[in-house]
Amino acid sequence: MDRLVNTVRPYAWGSTTAIPELLGIAPTGEPQAEMWMGAHPGAPSRTERGPLNELIAADPVRELGQRSVDAFGPRLPFLLKILAAGAPLSLQVHPDLAQARAGHAAEEAAGIPVDAPHRTYKDANHKPELICALTPFEGLCGFRTPAEAADLLAELGVDSLKPYVDLLHAHPEEAALREVLTALLTADPDEMAHTVAEAAAAADRLGGAHAPYASLAHHYPGDPGVIAAMLLNRVLLQPGEALYLGAGVPHAYLSGLGVEIMANSDNVLRCGLTPKHIDVPELLRVVRFEPNDATVLRPEASPTGEEVYDTPIDEFRLSRLVRPEGAAPTDLTAPTPQILLAVAGRPKAGDITLAPGESVFVPAGEPAELTGTGTVFRATVVA
């Protein structure tokens, strides 16, 4: 197995302290948003044998195993991250596989450079993802019922929000949600900025359930995403709890530290809380306008003590092993590629001792015995 040296991405929304505290190092004062573990070409992990993406490209069957190559092609199907949100991320959705393939082909045919600011589909893959909290974690996920959203907006007492409240009382529910999001994203920017300012002031006065939206407006003044965020479920995760985010589900992470795993893709369609490009027609085609309960996932224990987060896709499988003092060795040898990430204690993967925030890549079929005390997340595929 290979010890990984990983890149930390300094996005502006990142916490200045959470990742340094996990790693046990002094903060630099700069935001540290995401630590990437995997073979994504944007920031591949490094090993003593070379960059992980180059190792896989040189011999995919050896590194990934025949099962993974047959199922997902000659690349690592997932990207594992530590995510530290010190400020809200953009409100966003991800396409399904068919939408990603069609959108990518269309933009390629149109000759839009992959790094163009108005480019939507950076690749032809979908991007389902799972976030598991390491600290109390706050996010937005999926639509509330329109009636709940209407009540939240009406309580602000802002006259310019009344048309949206009326729309939310219309039927069917999916059409009501579509109409309101469309209206928010296509409204006159100056008028919307005024509405958001009034709504933020009212939310600040009311506090309670409205307080998060006053905070959003502080970070993104005048952004229609502040109102759009009120259409979504607010979710508070405790350590060990997780959220699965499938295609078309609008979401945003607001604060906290977590382990995130996703299919290996960069495809994001933004809905607000961002200065970046918003492709409204494509967004409306991808979003699934259906209320949901934003189900919180808790891991399911297995006979070996491994706790698995059950998701409906095969590109990744995330599990957790909490090893008390004196625990027997755990054999994790598998015919698929793995990344093992320590988040507490000093467990050992093979002969490699892992401090919190350290990780190893285990090629398919290589022996992988876990010993020692601590908590380890295991990322692999279902193949």
C-alpha positions in Angstrom: 0.0 0.0 0.0 1.0 3.6 -0.6 1.1 6.5 1.9 -0.7 9.4 0.3 0.5 13.0 0.2 -2.6 15.1 -0.5 -3.3 18.6 -1.7 -5.4 21.1 0.3 -7.5 23.4 -1.8 -7.7 27.0 -0.5 -11.2 28.0 -1.6 -12.5 31.2 -0.1 -15.3 29.5 1.8 -12.9 27.2 3.7 -12.3 27.2 7.4 -9.0 28.6 8.5 -8.7 26.2 11.5 -10.7 23.0 11.0 -8.3 21.0 8.8 -5.1 22.2 10.6 -6.7 21.2 13.9 -7.4 17.7 12.5 -3.9 17.4 11.2 -2.4 18.8 14.4 -0.5 21.6 12.7 -0.6 25.4 13.1 -3.1 27.3 10.9 -1.6 29.6 8.2 -4.4 32.1 8.5 -5.6 31.2 5.0 -8.8 29.3 4.2 -8.3 25.5 3.9 -11.4 24.1 2.3 -10.8 20.6 0.9 -8.1 18.0 1.1 -8.4 15.7 -1.9 -7.5 12.0 -1.8 -7.5 10.2 -5.0 -6.5 10.4 -8.7 -8.4 13.4 -9.9 -6.2 15.2 -12.4 -6.9 18.5 -10.8 -5.0 17.5 -7.6 -3.9 13.9 -7.6 -2.5 12.4 -4.5 1.2 11.7 -4.5 3.0 8.5 -3.5 6.6 7.3 -3.3 5.9 5.6 -6.6 4.6 8.8 -8.3 1.3 10.6 -8.7 -1.6 8.3 -8.2 -3.3 9.1 -11.5 -0.1 8.3 -13.4 0.3 4.9 -11.5 -3.3 4.0 -12.4 -2.9 5.1 -16.0 0.3 3.0 -16.4 -1.4 -0.3 -15.2 -5.1 0.1 -14.4 -5.8 -3.6 -13.8 -3.0 -3.9 -11.3 -4.0 -0.8 -9.3 -7.8 -1.0 -9.6 -8.5 -4.7 -10.2 -10.3 -6.2 -13.2 -13.7 -5.8 -11.6 -13.4 -2.0 -11.2 -11.9 -1.5 -14.7 -14.7 -3.6 -16.2 -17.4 -1.6 -14.4 -16.0 1.9 -14.4 -13.1 2.1 -16.9 -9.4 2.6 -16.3 -9.6 5.3 -13.6 -10.3 5.5 -9.9 -14.1 5.9 -9.8 -14.3 8.0 -6.7 -12.7 11.1 -5.1 -12.4 11.2 -1.3 -12.2 14.6 0.5 -12.0 16.2 3.9 -14.3 19.2 3.6 -14.1 22.2 6.0 -16.8 24.8 5.5 -16.1 28.1 7.3 -18.7 29.9 5.1 -21.6 28.7 3.0 -20.8 27.0 -0.3 -22.9 27.7 -3.4 -26.4 26.4 -3.8 -26.0 23.6 -6.5 -27.2 20.5 -8.2 -25.5 17.7 -10.1 -26.7 16.0 -13.3 -27.5 12.3 -13.8 -25.3 10.2 -16.0 -27.4 10.6 -19.2 -27.6 14.4 -18.7 -23.8 14.7 -18.1 -23.0 12.7 -21.2 -25.4 14.7 -23.4 -24.3 18.1 -21.9 -20.6 17.3 -22.2 -21.0 16.2 -25.8 -22.9 19.3 -26.7 -20.4 21.7 -25.1 -17.5 19.8 -26.8 -19.3 20.1 -30.1 -19.8 23.8 -29.5 -16.1 24.2 -28.9 -16.5 25.7 -25.4 -13.1 25.5 -23.6 -13.2 23.3 -20.6 -11.9 26.1 -18.4 -14.4 28.7 -19.7 -16.4 30.4 -16.9 -19.7 29.6 -18.7 -18.8 26.0 -19.2 -21.2 23.7 -17.3 -20.1 20.1 -18.1 -16.4 19.6 -17.4 -16.7 15.8 -18.0 -19.2 13.2 -19.1 -19.8 11.7 -15.6 -22.4 12.1 -12.9 -21.5 13.3 -9.4 -23.5 11.6 -6.7 -22.0 12.4 -3.3 -22.1 11.6 0.4 -21.0 13.9 3.3 -20.3 12.4 6.7 -20.0 14.8 9.6 -16.8 14.8 11.8 -18.1 17.8 13.8 -21.6 19.3 14.0 -22.4 20.0 10.4 -25.1 22.3 8.9 -26.4 22.1 5.4 -29.4 22.5 3.1 -30.7 19.5 1.1 -33.7 18.9 -1.1 -37.0 20.9 -1.3 -39.3 21.5 1.7 -43.0 21.0 0.9 -44.2 24.2 -0.8 -46.5 24.9 2.1 -43.6 24.9 4.6 -41.6 27.1 2.4 -44.5 29.5 1.9 -44.9 29.8 5.7 -41.2 30.5 6.2 -41.3 33.3 3.6 -44.7 34.7 4.8 -43.4 35.1 8.4 -40.8 37.6 7.1 -43.6 40.1 6.3 -41.9 41.4 3.2 -44.4 42.7 0.6 -42.2 41.8 -2.4 -42.1 38.1 -1.3 -46.0 37.8 -1.4 -46.1 36.7 -5.1 -43.7 33.8 -4.3 -45.8 32.8 -1.3 -48.9 32.8 -3.5 -47.1 30.7 -6.1 -46.1 28.2 -3.5 -49.7 27.6 -2.6 -50.5 26.5 -6.2 -50.8 22.9 -7.3 -49.2 20.6 -8.3 -46.3 21.0 -5.8 -43.6 20.3 -8.4 -44.9 23.0 -10.7 -45.1 25.5 -7.8 -41.5 24.9 -6.9 -40.4 25.2 -10.5 -42.2 28.5 -11.0 -40.8 30.0 -7.8 -37.2 29.0 -8.5 -37.5 30.2 -12.1 -39.0 33.6 -11.0 -36.2 34.1 -8.4 -33.4 33.4 -10.9 -34.9 35.5 -13.7 -36.0 38.5 -11.6 -34.6 42.0 -12.1 -31.3 42.0 -10.2 -31.8 45.4 -8.6 -35.3 44.5 -7.4 -34.1 41.2 -6.1 -31.2 42.8 -4.2 -33.7 45.0 -2.5 -36.0 42.1 -1.6 -33.1 40.1 -0.3 -32.0 43.0 1.9 -35.5 43.4 3.4 -35.8 39.6 3.9 -32.3 39.5 5.6 -33.2 42.3 8.0 -36.5 40.6 8.9 -34.7 37.2 9.3 -32.2 38.9 11.6 -35.0 40.4 13.8 -36.9 37.1 13.9 -34.0 34.8 14.6 -34.7 31.1 15.3 -35.5 29.2 12.1 -34.8 32.4 10.1 -31.4 33.1 11.5 -29.4 31.0 8.9 -30.8 33.1 6.1 -29.7 36.3 7.6 -26.2 34.8 7.8 -26.5 33.7 4.1 -27.4 37.3 3.1 -24.3 38.6 5.1 -22.1 36.3 3.0 -24.0 36.9 -0.3 -25.8 40.3 -0.2 -28.5 40.7 -2.8 -28.1 37.1 -4.1 -31.4 35.4 -5.1 -30.0 32.2 -3.7 -30.7 33.6 -0.2 -34.5 33.3 -1.0 -34.0 30.1 -2.9 -32.3 28.6 0.1 -35.5 29.0 2.1 -37.2 26.5 -0.3 -34.8 23.8 1.0 -34.7 21.6 4.1 -32.2 22.7 6.7 -30.3 19.7 8.0 -28.1 19.5 11.2 -25.8 16.5 11.3 -24.1 15.2 14.4 -20.7 13.5 14.1 -21.1 10.1 12.3 -24.3 11.1 10.6 -24.4 11.6 6.8 -26.3 12.9 3.8 -26.5 11.3 0.4 -27.0 13.7 -2.5 -28.3 12.2 -5.7 -28.7 13.7 -9.1 -31.0 16.8 -9.3 -31.2 17.4 -5.6 -30.4 21.1 -4.7 -28.1 21.4 -1.8 -25.5 23.6 -0.1 -23.1 23.0 2.8 -23.1 25.9 5.4 -20.6 25.0 8.1 -18.7 22.1 9.7 -16.0 19.5 9.0 -16.8 16.3 7.2 -15.6 13.4 5.1 -17.0 13.6 1.6 -16.9 11.0 -1.1 -18.2 11.4 -4.7 -18.1 10.0 -8.1 -15.0 11.3 -10.0 -16.6 14.4 -11.6 -16.5 18.2 -11.7 -20.0 18.7 -13.0 -21.8 21.4 -11.0 -24.8 23.5 -11.9 -25.2 26.5 -9.5 -28.5 27.9 -8.3 -27.3 30.8 -6.2 -25.0 32.0 -3.4 -22.3 32.5 -5.9 -20.8 35.1 -8.2 -20.2 32.4 -10.8 -22.2 31.6 -14.0 -25.7 30.3 -13.6 -27.1 28.5 -16.6 -30.8 28.9 -15.8 -32.3 26.9 -18.7 -30.0 23.9 -18.1 -30.4 24.2 -14.3 -34.2 24.0 -14.6 -33.8 20.9 -16.8 -31.6 19.1 -14.2 -33.3 20.0 -10.9 -35.8 17.5 -9.6 -38.7 19.6 -8.3 -40.0 17.2 -5.7 -40.2 17.7 -1.9 -38.2 15.2 0.1 -37.4 14.6 3.8 -33.6 15.0 3.5 -33.1 11.6 5.2 -30.1 11.5 7.6 -28.0 8.4 7.1 -26.5 6.5 10.0 -24.1 3.7 9.4 -25.2 0.1 9.5 -23.0 -2.2 11.6 -21.6 -5.4 10.0 -20.4 -8.6 11.8 -16.8 -7.4 11.4 -17.4 -4.1 13.2 -17.3 -2.1 9.9 -20.1 0.5 9.8 -21.3 1.0 6.2 -23.1 4.1 4.8 -25.6 2.6 2.4 -26.1 4.4 -0.9 -27.8 3.4 -4.2 -24.8 3.8 -6.4 -21.7 1.7 -7.1 -18.9 4.2 -7.8 -18.2 4.5 -4.1 -18.8 2.8 -0.8 -17.9 4.6 2.4 -17.6 2.8 5.7 -16.2 3.6 9.2 -14.2 1.5 11.6 -14.0 2.6 15.2 -11.3 0.6 16.8 -11.1 0.5 20.6 -8.0 -0.3 22.5 -7.2 -4.1 22.2 -9.4 -4.6 19.2 -8.4 -7.6 17.0 -6.9 -7.0 13.6 -9.3 -6.3 10.8 -8.6 -7.8 7.3 -9.7 -5.3 4.7 -8.1 -7.1 1.7 -10.4 -6.7 -1.3 -10.4 -7.1 -5.1 -11.1 -3.4 -5.5 -9.1 -0.3 -4.9 -9.3 1.4 -1.5 -8.3 4.5 0.4 -8.1 4.3 4.2 -8.3 7.6 6.0 -7.6 8.0 9.7 -9.5 10.7 11.6 -8.7 9.8 15.2 -6.1 7.9 17.2 -3.1 6.3 15.6 -4.2 3.1 13.8 -1.9 1.1 11.5 -2.7 0.1 7.9 -0.3 -2.7 7.3 3.1 -1.3 8.5 2.0 2.4 8.1 0.9 4.3 11.2 -1.7 6.9 10.4 -2.2 10.1 12.4 -5.5 12.0 12.0 -5.9 13.3 8.5 -3.4 10.8 7.0 -4.3 8.2 4.4 -3.1 5.3 2.3 -4.0 3.9 -1.1 -4.4 0.1 -1.2 -4.2 -1.4 -4.8 -6.8 -4.1 -5.6 -5.9 -7.4 -4.1 -3.1 -6.1 -1.9 -3.1 -7.3 1.7 -4.7 -4.7 4.0 -4.8 -5.4 7.7 -5.9 -2.7 10.1 -4.6 -2.7 13.7 -4.2 -0.3 16.6 -6.6 2.2 18.1 -8.6 4.9 16.4 -11.2 5.7 13.7 -10.7 5.0 10.0 -12.9 5.7 7.0 -12.7 3.2 4.2 -13.5 4.3 0.7 -13.8 1.7 -2.1 -16.2 0.7 -4.9 -19.0 -1.8 -5.3 -18.0 -4.0 -8.2 
